[in-house]
Amino acid sequence: MLVIHIVSGTLGLLLGPAVMWLDSRGRGRLAGYAYVWTVVVICASATVLVLTVRHDLWWLIPVSVLTLGLTLLARQALSHRGTGWSHAYVHGQGGSYIALITATIVVSFALEAGPLTGPSQLIAWLGPTIIGTPLIELWRRKLDCQRPWRERDWVARGVSS
């Protein structure tokens, strides 16, 4: 199970940026679905590992559920481009990727160096979010600017494209 988790986690970390790049160009549908299924495997294997081997990492189960939820939010928003779709898509896709990075950092430290305490714990937990959130918002604004002006006007009036 650990091998499956490590392989799927590595694949998720590699697929995430590729999916974001491809989706920004309207070509990421298959890669996006591959990312969703990869996150499903990551979350399922993390849950099995926590329940069977590392009970002290119980907090990864709700993190897994939220990560999967963000991934599904992103795909749903991308396929139903209504009002506010770019917020839901970018923050869902970017948030799920930040969660993968955060879990990788926190678990790596927890497994190798023992439990994180003090400032190192804050850096591991908050660092990816502090760095990633402004980048996500810049990406969202760039996506909104790339769309034709008429489409932006239609979406602003509540007419989905």
URVENJO-V647840 format. One record per helix or strand. SS is the DSSP state (a for helix, b for strand). FROM is the first residue (numbers start at 1). TO is the last residue. If there is no record, write none. Layout:
# URVENJO-V647840
<<SS/FROM/TO> <SS/FROM/TO>>
This chain:
# URVENJO-V647840
<<a/2/24> <a/29/52> <a/55/57> <a/59/79> <a/85/112> <a/118/146> <a/149/156>>
